[in-house]
Amino acid sequence: MVIGGGMAGVSAAAHLAPHGRVTLIEAESSLAYHTTGRSAALFVVNYGGHGTRPLAAASAGFFADPPEGATDAPLLTDRGLLWIADGTRMDALRTIAAEPQPAGYETVLVDAATALEMVPRLRPDRVAGGLIEPQARDIDVAGLHQAFVRVARRHGSEIATSSPVTSIRRDGSGWQVITRGDTFTADVVVNAAGAWGDTVAALAGVRPIGLEPRRRTAFMVPGSSDFADWPFVIDVDHLFYFKPDGVQILCSLAEEEPDEPGDPRPRMEDVALAIERINAVTDLDIRTVNSQWTGLRTFAPDGELVIGEDPEQRGFYWLVGLGGIGIATSPAYGSLLASLVTGARLAPELREAGVDPQLLSPARFRETVAG
C-alpha cells in the first residue's frame, strides 16, 4: 500500500509493482496535485545533502533510457545551470566549484564576460562571475510522473484517487488502511505523503520524523523566443532564480518559508521581492506577471531524504523529506525503496553511485525525536 500520488508515490509503486500486488491511494481527485504538479525541475547532481547526491547520479540512466513504452518524448532537454555572484560573493562560487563531483559531471568557473555572453540581459555591474554546470537538464515533470504511472499499471497496480486516509491500524502481521470509502489490507505501508508524512505516520501510531514543509512561489512573466538558449540562472545565495520557458520566463524568489501542510497560495510580497531582485541584476524590467503558484517542499530535520522501514514499526516504510530534489532523484529512490522492502541487493547503478541506505534510514531520528 503506497500512500501519496506525487512523484515519490508513483515511483515507489512502479518499482514495487514487479514484486507483488501494489495499491496506491491519493487523497486528491487527481495525482500530483500538490508539490509535484507545481515543480520547475532541473536534473543536476550538485545539489542536496551528501547522502542524497548519489541518488541523482544513480538516476541518470533512467532519464536517458526509460523503460520501453513508458514515455512519449525525452524526459530531459538541454538547459545548463549558471550560478551568478557579485564581487562580494565570488568565494561562495569557488566553494561550490570545489565540491566533489560524480564521474562525468563538472562545474566550470567563468568570468563576468562569459556569464554575460550566456545571458546578455545580465547587468555587468552586478555580476562578477559565474559557475556553469553544463550537464544540468530540464526535466519533463509530467512526462516522468506519467512514466512511473504507466510502469505501475503495466504490472497490475491499482490506483485510487479521492481516497483520503482516515485510519491505519495493525491487522495481525499486516496493516488495515481505511479511507472514506474503502478498507485496504497490506503487508507493507509506504508513507509517500509529502507534507502530510508525519500526519500519516500518526494515523498508524508511528512516531513523527519532524518533517517541515516549506513554501516556494514561482511565476511566469513575459519573455521572448530569443531567450530560448539561456541557462537556468540562480543567485549563489539562493535569493532568486529564473529560466526561459517558451516565450515566457519562469521566476522564483527561491524562498523556503516554513508552512503547514495544505494548499498554499502565492503571496504578492514574495512575487514583488523576486521581481525586485531579478530586475536589480538584469535589464529585463519585469512589470507584468502572467501566472503564479506556490508549492510545499518538505524537509527532514537534517535535510536528507528519509527512506526505509521505521525501526519501531515493522512494515511501515518512509519515503519523505524529498526537499528540492525529489524529482531529480525519483528513479533511484524508488529502486532503493524496492530493494529495502523486498530484501534484494541494491541495483548496480545505486552501488556504482555510492548510495548508502544507512545515511537515509529513518533510524537516524529515533534517538533524537521525542515520543
C-alpha positions in Angstrom: 0.0 0.0 0.0 1.5 3.3 -1.1 0.0 6.5 0.3 0.5 9.5 -1.8 0.2 10.1 -5.6 3.0 12.6 -6.1 6.4 11.7 -7.7 7.5 9.7 -4.7 4.4 7.6 -4.5 4.3 6.7 -8.2 8.0 5.9 -8.3 7.5 3.6 -5.3 4.6 1.9 -7.0 6.4 1.5 -10.3 9.4 -0.1 -8.6 7.5 -2.3 -6.2 4.9 -3.5 -8.7 7.0 -6.2 -10.4 7.4 -7.8 -6.9 3.8 -8.1 -5.8 0.4 -6.5 -5.6 0.5 -2.8 -5.2 -2.3 -0.3 -4.4 -1.6 3.4 -4.5 -4.1 5.8 -2.8 -4.2 9.5 -3.2 -6.4 11.9 -1.2 -7.0 14.4 -4.0 -9.1 13.8 -7.1 -6.0 13.7 -9.3 -2.5 12.5 -8.9 0.4 15.0 -8.5 -2.0 17.8 -7.4 0.3 19.4 -4.9 4.1 19.8 -5.0 4.9 17.5 -8.0 2.5 19.4 -10.2 4.0 22.7 -9.3 7.7 22.0 -9.7 10.1 23.5 -12.2 12.6 20.6 -12.0 16.2 20.6 -13.1 18.3 17.4 -13.3 21.6 18.4 -11.6 23.8 16.3 -9.3 25.4 19.1 -7.4 22.5 19.7 -5.1 21.2 18.3 -1.8 22.9 16.6 1.1 25.8 14.2 0.8 23.5 11.2 1.3 21.2 12.4 -1.3 23.5 13.5 -4.2 24.4 9.9 -5.2 20.7 9.3 -5.8 20.8 11.9 -8.5 23.8 10.4 -10.2 22.1 6.9 -10.0 19.0 8.3 -11.7 20.8 9.4 -14.8 20.4 6.1 -16.6 16.6 6.1 -16.2 16.3 9.6 -17.5 18.5 8.8 -20.6 16.8 5.4 -21.3 13.4 5.0 -19.6 11.6 1.6 -19.8 10.1 0.9 -23.2 6.7 2.4 -23.7 6.9 4.5 -20.5 7.4 7.8 -22.3 6.3 9.5 -25.5 9.2 12.0 -25.6 12.6 12.5 -24.0 12.5 13.2 -20.3 15.5 15.6 -20.4 16.3 18.6 -22.6 19.4 20.6 -22.6 19.5 23.6 -20.4 22.6 24.2 -18.3 22.9 25.9 -15.0 24.6 29.2 -14.3 25.2 30.3 -10.7 26.0 34.1 -10.5 27.6 36.3 -7.9 28.6 39.8 -7.3 32.1 40.8 -6.3 31.5 40.1 -2.6 30.3 36.5 -3.1 32.8 35.0 -5.5 34.2 32.9 -2.7 30.8 31.2 -2.5 31.1 30.2 -6.1 34.5 28.8 -5.6 33.2 26.7 -2.7 30.6 25.1 -4.9 33.2 24.5 -7.6 35.5 22.8 -5.1 32.8 20.2 -4.1 33.5 16.7 -5.4 31.5 15.7 -8.5 30.4 12.3 -9.7 32.3 10.9 -12.7 31.2 12.5 -15.9 29.9 15.7 -14.3 31.8 19.0 -13.9 31.5 22.6 -12.8 33.3 25.4 -14.6 34.1 28.8 -13.0 33.7 31.6 -15.6 34.4 35.3 -15.6 31.7 38.0 -15.9 32.2 38.4 -19.7 31.4 34.7 -20.2 28.3 34.9 -17.9 27.1 37.9 -19.9 27.7 36.1 -23.2 25.4 33.3 -22.0 22.7 35.7 -20.6 23.2 39.1 -22.3 20.5 40.7 -20.2 22.6 40.5 -17.0 23.9 43.8 -15.7 27.7 44.0 -16.0 28.0 46.0 -12.8 26.1 43.4 -10.8 27.7 40.1 -11.9 31.4 39.5 -11.2 31.5 35.9 -12.4 29.6 32.6 -12.6 29.8 28.9 -12.2 28.5 26.7 -15.0 27.1 23.2 -14.6 26.8 22.2 -18.3 25.2 18.8 -17.7 22.1 20.3 -16.0 19.0 19.4 -17.9 15.3 20.4 -17.8 13.1 17.6 -16.6 9.7 16.9 -18.2 8.0 16.5 -14.8 4.6 15.5 -16.2 6.2 13.0 -18.5 8.3 11.5 -15.7 5.3 11.1 -13.4 3.3 9.5 -16.2 6.2 7.1 -16.9 6.0 5.8 -13.4 2.2 5.5 -13.6 2.5 3.5 -16.8 5.0 1.1 -15.4 3.0 0.6 -12.2 -0.2 -0.1 -14.2 1.6 -2.3 -16.6 2.3 -4.6 -13.7 -1.3 -4.5 -12.4 -1.1 -1.8 -9.8 -4.4 -0.3 -8.6 -4.6 3.5 -8.2 -7.4 5.0 -6.2 -7.9 8.8 -6.1 -10.2 10.8 -3.9 -9.3 8.4 -1.1 -8.0 10.4 1.9 -6.8 8.0 4.7 -8.8 8.2 7.9 -7.3 5.3 9.8 -4.3 3.0 9.7 -4.1 0.1 12.1 -2.3 -3.2 12.5 -4.1 -6.2 11.2 -2.3 -9.2 12.5 1.1 -9.2 10.8 0.0 -6.6 8.3 -2.0 -3.4 8.0 -5.5 -2.2 7.5 -5.8 1.2 5.8 -9.2 2.8 5.9 -10.3 5.7 3.6 -13.6 7.4 3.4 -14.9 4.8 1.0 -12.8 1.7 1.2 -10.8 -0.6 3.5 -7.5 -2.0 2.2 -5.2 -4.6 3.7 -1.5 -4.8 3.0 1.7 -6.4 4.4 3.6 -3.1 3.9 2.6 0.5 4.0 4.8 3.1 2.2 4.3 6.6 3.5 4.9 8.9 0.5 2.6 11.6 1.6 4.9 14.5 1.3 4.0 17.4 3.6 1.5 15.1 5.3 4.1 12.5 6.1 4.0 13.0 9.8 0.2 13.1 9.8 0.0 9.7 8.0 2.5 8.3 10.5 0.4 9.5 13.4 -2.6 7.7 12.0 -0.6 4.5 12.1 0.7 5.1 15.6 4.2 5.7 14.3 6.3 8.5 15.9 6.9 11.5 13.7 10.2 12.4 11.9 9.8 16.1 12.4 9.1 17.0 8.8 8.9 20.7 7.9 7.0 21.8 4.8 8.4 25.0 3.3 6.7 27.1 0.7 8.2 28.2 -2.6 6.5 30.5 -5.1 7.1 30.6 -8.8 5.6 32.8 -11.5 5.7 33.4 -15.2 6.5 36.8 -16.8 6.7 37.8 -20.5 9.8 36.7 -22.2 11.0 36.1 -25.8 11.9 33.2 -28.0 15.3 34.9 -28.3 16.0 33.8 -24.7 15.5 30.1 -25.5 19.2 29.2 -25.2 19.7 30.8 -21.8 20.6 28.5 -18.9 18.8 28.2 -15.6 20.2 31.2 -13.7 20.4 31.1 -9.9 21.9 33.5 -7.4 24.7 32.0 -5.4 22.8 32.7 -2.1 19.6 31.3 -3.5 17.9 34.8 -3.5 16.2 34.1 -6.8 16.2 32.1 -9.9 14.9 32.4 -13.5 14.9 30.4 -16.7 13.2 30.7 -20.1 10.1 28.8 -20.7 8.9 29.1 -24.3 8.1 32.8 -24.8 7.9 33.4 -21.1 10.4 33.4 -18.2 9.8 31.3 -15.1 10.9 33.1 -12.0 11.1 32.4 -8.3 12.2 34.0 -5.0 13.6 30.6 -4.2 12.2 31.1 -0.7 12.0 28.3 1.9 9.4 29.6 4.4 8.0 27.1 6.9 4.3 26.5 6.4 1.6 24.0 7.4 0.6 21.0 5.1 -2.1 22.3 2.8 -2.7 24.1 -0.5 -0.7 27.3 -0.2 -1.4 30.4 -2.3 1.1 32.9 -3.6 1.8 36.0 -1.5 2.2 39.1 -3.5 5.1 40.3 -1.4 7.1 37.2 -2.3 6.4 37.8 -6.1 7.3 41.5 -5.7 10.5 40.8 -3.9 11.6 38.3 -6.6 10.9 40.8 -9.3 12.9 43.5 -7.5 15.9 41.2 -7.1 15.8 39.9 -10.7 15.4 43.4 -12.1 18.4 44.5 -10.0 20.7 42.1 -11.8 19.2 42.2 -15.2 17.7 44.8 -17.5 14.5 42.7 -18.1 12.4 45.4 -16.4 9.8 42.9 -15.3 6.4 44.7 -14.7 3.8 42.0 -15.6 3.0 38.6 -14.1 1.2 36.2 -16.3 0.6 33.4 -13.7 1.8 32.4 -10.3 1.7 29.4 -8.0 3.1 28.1 -4.7 4.1 24.6 -3.6 5.4 22.9 -0.5 8.9 21.3 -0.4 9.2 19.1 2.6 12.4 18.6 4.5 13.6 16.3 7.3 15.4 17.9 10.2 18.9 17.2 8.7 17.9 18.0 5.1 18.5 14.4 3.8 15.8 12.2 2.3 14.1 9.7 4.6 13.9 6.2 3.0 13.3 2.9 4.7 11.5 0.9 7.3 10.7 2.5 10.6 12.8 0.7 13.3 9.9 0.9 15.7 7.1 -0.3 13.5 7.7 -3.3 11.2 6.2 -3.0 7.7 5.9 0.8 7.8 8.2 2.4 5.3 9.1 6.1 4.9 9.7 7.8 1.6 9.6 11.5 2.6 11.7 14.6 3.2 12.4 15.0 -0.5 13.0 18.7 -0.3 14.0 20.3 -3.6 15.5 17.1 -5.1 12.5 14.7 -5.1 12.0 14.7 -8.8 15.6 14.5 -10.0 16.3 11.6 -7.7 13.0 9.7 -8.1 14.2 6.8 -10.3 16.9 6.0 -7.8 14.9 6.3 -4.6 12.1 4.2 -6.0 14.7 1.5 -6.8 16.3 1.8 -3.3 12.9 1.6 -1.6 12.0 -1.6 -3.6 15.3 -3.2 -2.5 14.7 -2.4 1.1 11.1 -3.7 1.0 12.0 -6.9 -0.8 15.4 -7.5 0.7 17.0 -7.6 -2.7 20.5 -6.4 -3.4 20.8 -2.8 -4.5 20.7 -2.2 -8.2 24.1 -1.8 -9.9 23.6 1.9 -10.6 22.9 2.6 -6.9 26.0 0.7 -5.9 28.2 2.4 -8.5 27.0 5.9 -7.4 27.8 5.1 -3.8 24.2 5.2 -2.4 24.3 4.4 1.3 20.9 3.3 2.7 22.0 3.9 6.3 22.5 7.6 5.7 18.9 7.9 4.5 17.3 5.5 7.0 14.6 6.8 9.4 16.6 5.0 12.2 18.8 8.1 12.4 16.0 10.0 14.1 14.8 7.5 16.6 17.2 8.5 19.3 16.5 12.2 19.0 12.8 12.6 18.3 10.8 12.7 21.5 7.9 10.2 21.9 
